[in-house]
């Protein structure tokens, strides 16, 4: 984010009281990380990741993690700290973020994973871990079969197009004998109520965002995304959440010779646009109490 844009954006934000946590949500490529860095430089604080793909240690370029230079400008936490094949969920993230809420520096929590923010600001049910054999059973099922096995109350609260969310709900029901909706009804109080934070959500112009998405993937390729993916080729497992990061399956297909680089770029661009649309829909429906950050200015 250019310095003049950052300055104008900072000037458009609501007051940020000393030491109050800042939450920054928004769709991919909207400029969240740049705003977090600008806030950290002006007001102080530690930038904490709330993006499910950016937790993995194998990806920096392809997931648009902050660069080493950006990380040197302000402290960053929960970026690139999870092995590619380790299980990681919103529950893992919430447990890791809790100690950082009372640390010596103001938390500036930024990312595009709405479920992380929901767990933090609305509470999260304490659901037992899924046994490996049930996870294996679910992995072998179709999306439609998983969805058909859920109760109506759980289905109504899900992003029904999101395979990971649907599978998680099915696994909970299969493992515990209780629907996810019942567990959620027993959710404890939130660790960080919205009233105790400065919640910001990017409200972006669709055409502006789509242009940024296309330009950013080209920038990723220039910065070495293909080499980054190639380095993981012998460990690639399409069933792992880390390997489902947008751009990874597409570039792997290019490396395997089934797609040209232009085809891989086009498919990654389409996947990112679809993902951003789901994010924008989710944020608008569930973050109406957050302060909107209008982009472009």
C-alpha positions as a printed NumPy array, in Angstrom:
array([[  0.   ,   0.   ,   0.   ],
       [  1.502,   3.322,  -1.077],
       [  2.251,   5.707,   1.76 ],
       [ -0.296,   8.305,   0.6  ],
       [ -3.03 ,   5.668,   0.328],
       [ -2.126,   4.305,   3.759],
       [ -2.27 ,   7.799,   5.248],
       [ -5.712,   8.498,   3.749],
       [ -6.98 ,   5.108,   4.869],
       [ -5.711,   5.594,   8.409],
       [ -7.436,   8.953,   8.475],
       [-10.744,   7.312,   7.541],
       [-10.647,   4.798,  10.382],
       [-12.542,   5.159,  13.658],
       [-10.515,   6.136,  16.732],
       [ -8.105,   3.444,  17.91 ],
       [ -7.825,   3.708,  21.707],
       [ -4.474,   2.9  ,  23.282],
       [ -3.913,  -0.84 ,  23.761],
       [ -7.31 ,  -1.849,  22.352],
       [ -7.061,  -4.857,  19.981],
       [ -7.714,  -4.198,  16.301],
       [ -9.425,  -6.754,  14.066],
       [ -9.065,  -6.485,  10.273],
       [-11.139,  -8.821,   8.098],
       [-11.717,  -8.764,   4.375],
       [-11.558, -10.714,   1.127],
       [ -8.327, -11.872,  -0.428],
       [ -6.177,  -9.205,  -2.132],
       [ -8.077,  -6.316,  -0.517],
       [ -5.094,  -4.84 ,   1.337],
       [ -5.594,  -6.137,   4.883],
       [ -1.922,  -6.874,   5.597],
       [ -0.843,  -3.452,   4.399],
       [ -3.401,  -1.749,   6.635],
       [ -2.301,  -3.873,   9.606],
       [  1.304,  -2.812,   9.026],
       [  0.307,   0.851,   8.738],
       [ -1.633,   0.645,  12.023],
       [  1.274,  -1.106,  13.739],
       [  3.703,   1.568,  12.589],
       [  1.454,   4.442,  13.699],
       [ -0.158,   3.02 ,  16.847],
       [  2.115,   0.116,  17.791],
       [  1.217,  -3.525,  18.133],
       [  1.896,  -7.085,  17.027],
       [  0.319,  -8.313,  13.784],
       [ -1.386, -11.689,  14.24 ],
       [ -2.421, -13.908,  11.372],
       [ -6.068, -14.929,  10.94 ],
       [ -5.729, -16.615,   7.546],
       [ -5.986, -20.408,   7.368],
       [ -3.56 , -20.775,   4.441],
       [ -0.866, -18.482,   5.833],
       [ -0.225, -20.638,   8.901],
       [  1.705, -23.257,   6.893],
       [  5.488, -23.175,   6.78 ],
       [  5.71 , -24.364,   3.163],
       [  4.027, -21.321,   1.627],
       [  4.943, -17.666,   1.665],
       [  4.602, -16.358,  -1.879],
       [  1.613, -18.427,  -3.015],
       [ -0.486, -17.424,   0.028],
       [  0.671, -13.778,   0.031],
       [  2.166, -14.031,   3.495],
       [  3.962, -10.876,   4.631],
       [  7.459, -10.682,   3.179],
       [ 10.583, -10.893,   5.311],
       [ 10.975,  -7.138,   4.845],
       [  7.437,  -6.5  ,   6.1  ],
       [  7.974,  -8.816,   9.049],
       [ 11.045,  -6.766,   9.938],
       [  8.932,  -3.587,  10.137],
       [  6.68 ,  -4.874,  12.926],
       [  6.385,  -8.056,  15.006],
       [  4.287, -10.808,  13.395],
       [  2.795, -13.929,  14.997],
       [  1.139, -17.167,  13.767],
       [  2.538, -16.941,  10.241],
       [  4.211, -19.967,   8.659],
       [  4.518, -21.854,  11.933],
       [  2.573, -25.052,  11.134],
       [  4.049, -28.049,   9.223],
       [  2.325, -28.726,   5.901],
       [  0.882, -32.054,   7.075],
       [ -0.158, -31.067,  10.619],
       [ -3.86 , -30.812,  11.503],
       [ -4.936, -27.231,  12.122],
       [ -8.389, -25.832,  12.754],
       [-10.156, -22.787,  14.137],
       [ -9.829, -24.432,  17.541],
       [ -6.05 , -24.695,  17.181],
       [ -5.896, -21.06 ,  16.096],
       [ -8.063, -19.835,  18.969],
       [ -5.921, -21.643,  21.538],
       [ -2.789, -20.069,  20.057],
       [ -4.195, -16.566,  19.841],
       [ -5.557, -16.396,  23.408],
       [ -2.169, -15.789,  25.126],
       [ -1.409, -13.06 ,  22.588],
       [ -4.492, -11.083,  23.622],
       [ -2.887, -10.251,  26.954],
       [  0.688,  -9.903,  25.75 ],
       [  2.83 ,  -6.798,  26.1  ],
       [  1.796,  -5.423,  22.691],
       [ -1.564,  -4.496,  21.199],
       [ -2.919,  -7.353,  19.027],
       [ -3.681,  -6.416,  15.415],
       [ -5.429,  -9.52 ,  14.106],
       [ -5.809,  -9.655,  10.338],
       [ -6.896, -12.212,   7.779],
       [ -9.626, -13.546,   5.573],
       [-10.804, -16.597,   7.522],
       [-14.147, -15.522,   8.894],
       [-14.473, -18.592,  11.076],
       [-11.406, -17.546,  13.066],
       [-12.915, -14.141,  13.819],
       [-16.258, -15.766,  14.64 ],
       [-14.575, -18.104,  17.14 ],
       [-12.721, -15.191,  18.725],
       [-15.57 , -12.685,  18.989],
       [-18.601, -14.965,  19.36 ],
       [-17.14 , -17.948,  21.202],
       [-16.43 , -21.486,  20.066],
       [-17.925, -24.775,  21.148],
       [-15.451, -27.172,  22.782],
       [-15.918, -30.12 ,  20.426],
       [-13.798, -33.278,  20.874],
       [-11.163, -33.993,  18.222],
       [-12.151, -36.193,  15.285],
       [-10.719, -39.744,  15.422],
       [ -8.448, -40.529,  12.433],
       [-10.636, -43.386,  11.215],
       [-13.663, -41.089,  10.967],
       [-11.596, -38.49 ,   9.118],
       [-10.545, -41.211,   6.646],
       [-14.169, -42.27 ,   6.201],
       [-15.214, -38.681,   5.522],
       [-12.351, -38.101,   3.087],
       [-13.697, -40.912,   0.909],
       [-17.25 , -39.518,   0.763],
       [-18.675, -37.15 ,  -1.809],
       [-19.588, -33.592,  -0.886],
       [-23.247, -34.382,  -1.567],
       [-23.229, -37.452,   0.693],
       [-21.679, -35.492,   3.55 ],
       [-24.247, -32.727,   3.195],
       [-27.132, -35.208,   3.04 ],
       [-26.037, -36.685,   6.364],
       [-26.45 , -33.439,   8.294],
       [-29.428, -32.109,  10.218],
       [-31.345, -29.108,   8.912],
       [-30.222, -26.774,  11.711],
       [-26.546, -27.475,  11.022],
       [-26.984, -27.131,   7.248],
       [-28.679, -23.737,   7.615],
       [-25.639, -22.347,   9.422],
       [-23.034, -23.696,   7.005],
       [-21.379, -22.411,   3.856],
       [-22.783, -25.378,   1.948],
       [-20.304, -24.963,  -0.915],
       [-17.317, -25.238,   1.408],
       [-16.231, -28.88 ,   1.454],
       [-14.035, -28.459,   4.534],
       [-16.855, -26.935,   6.607],
       [-19.386, -29.541,   5.492],
       [-16.98 , -32.388,   6.181],
       [-16.134, -30.998,   9.605],
       [-19.84 , -30.887,  10.509],
       [-20.318, -34.48 ,   9.335],
       [-17.276, -35.658,  11.294],
       [-18.545, -34.013,  14.484],
       [-21.927, -35.676,  14.145],
       [-20.38 , -39.064,  13.323],
       [-17.814, -38.912,  16.128],
       [-19.959, -37.516,  18.936],
       [-23.46 , -38.641,  18.013],
       [-24.619, -35.035,  18.299],
       [-25.19 , -32.533,  15.473],
       [-22.789, -29.619,  15.18 ],
       [-25.737, -27.277,  15.721],
       [-26.22 , -28.694,  19.243],
       [-22.565, -28.198,  20.103],
       [-22.739, -24.638,  18.794],
       [-25.793, -23.946,  20.958],
       [-23.572, -24.589,  23.993],
       [-20.891, -22.154,  22.883],
       [-19.086, -20.433,  25.809],
       [-18.695, -16.632,  26.007],
       [-16.269, -15.085,  23.504],
       [-12.639, -14.472,  24.393],
       [-12.787, -11.022,  22.783],
       [-16.233,  -9.418,  22.447],
       [-16.51 ,  -6.886,  19.634],
       [-17.148,  -4.16 ,  22.207],
       [-13.61 ,  -4.678,  23.513],
       [-11.94 ,  -4.272,  20.107],
       [-11.805,  -2.043,  17.031],
       [-13.365,  -4.308,  14.365],
       [-12.673,  -3.328,  10.736],
       [-13.931,  -5.145,   7.653],
       [-12.984,  -4.28 ,   4.073],
       [-15.979,  -3.356,   1.919],
       [-14.517,  -3.365,  -1.563],
       [-15.665,  -2.507,  -5.056],
       [-16.041,  -5.769,  -6.987],
       [-14.304,  -4.632, -10.199],
       [-11.457,  -3.059,  -8.231],
       [-10.912,  -6.282,  -6.322],
       [-11.026,  -8.516,  -9.412],
       [ -8.35 ,  -6.414, -11.08 ],
       [ -6.158,  -6.686,  -7.979],
       [ -6.646, -10.462,  -7.872],
       [ -5.416, -10.878, -11.445],
       [ -2.459,  -8.559, -10.912],
       [ -1.462, -10.212,  -7.648],
       [ -1.2  , -13.719,  -9.086],
       [  1.08 , -12.407, -11.813],
       [  3.174, -10.78 ,  -9.097],
       [  3.316, -14.095,  -7.222],
       [  4.689, -15.805, -10.312],
       [  7.314, -13.086, -10.676],
       [  8.262, -13.5  ,  -7.012],
       [  8.857, -17.248,  -7.313],
       [  5.506, -18.938,  -6.636],
       [  6.235, -21.658,  -9.183],
       [  9.566, -22.5  ,  -7.552],
       [  7.88 , -22.553,  -4.144],
       [  5.281, -25.038,  -5.346],
       [  7.9  , -27.131,  -7.157],
       [  9.838, -27.461,  -3.904],
       [  6.802, -29.234,  -2.4  ],
       [  6.189, -31.514,  -5.361],
       [  7.366, -34.734,  -3.713],
       [  5.263, -34.033,  -0.601],
       [  2.136, -32.796,  -2.35 ],
       [ -1.07 , -34.427,  -1.139],
       [ -4.268, -32.898,  -2.573],
       [ -6.23 , -34.142,   0.465],
       [ -4.246, -31.964,   2.881],
       [ -5.7  , -28.533,   3.711],
       [ -2.287, -26.932,   3.148],
       [ -2.188, -28.272,  -0.41 ],
       [ -5.61 , -26.826,  -1.211],
       [ -4.343, -23.245,  -1.003],
       [ -5.429, -21.45 ,  -4.16 ],
       [ -2.723, -21.617,  -6.809],
       [ -1.107, -24.763,  -5.453],
       [ -3.223, -27.392,  -7.288],
       [ -3.117, -25.295, -10.442],
       [  0.663, -24.872, -10.473],
       [  1.16 , -28.519,  -9.522],
       [ -0.908, -29.46 , -12.577],
       [  1.347, -27.255, -14.674],
       [  4.451, -28.92 , -13.25 ],
       [  2.912, -32.318, -14.052],
       [  2.358, -31.236, -17.637],
       [ -1.448, -31.314, -17.598],
       [ -1.86 , -27.528, -17.777],
       [  0.077, -24.807, -19.521],
       [  1.213, -21.942, -17.316],
       [ -1.445, -19.707, -18.884],
       [ -4.116, -22.297, -18.134],
       [ -2.895, -22.633, -14.559],
       [ -2.93 , -18.855, -14.167],
       [ -6.467, -18.656, -15.549],
       [ -7.768, -21.425, -13.273],
       [ -6.12 , -19.905, -10.206],
       [ -7.598, -16.532, -11.121],
       [-11.091, -18.043, -11.402],
       [-10.697, -19.94 ,  -8.111],
       [ -9.557, -16.767,  -6.341],
       [-12.489, -14.77 ,  -7.728],
       [-14.933, -17.425,  -6.534],
       [-13.27 , -17.512,  -3.12 ],
       [-13.389, -13.722,  -2.808],
       [-17.087, -13.755,  -3.689],
       [-17.786, -16.254,  -0.899],
       [-15.749, -14.155,   1.527],
       [-17.564, -10.936,   0.632],
       [-20.937, -12.652,   1.039],
       [-19.927, -14.111,   4.408],
       [-18.544, -10.835,   5.766],
       [-21.557,  -8.811,   4.679],
       [-23.958, -11.279,   6.295],
       [-22.068, -11.815,   9.556],
       [-20.033,  -8.677,  10.189],
       [-22.679,  -5.986,  10.043],
       [-21.502,  -4.603,  13.384],
       [-17.961,  -4.051,  12.119],
       [-16.669,  -0.711,  10.839],
       [-16.518,  -0.832,   7.014],
       [-13.236,   0.056,   5.288],
       [-14.256,   1.284,   1.852],
       [-11.895,   0.463,  -1.018],
       [-10.864,   2.018,  -3.249],
       [-10.816,   5.31 ,  -1.407]])
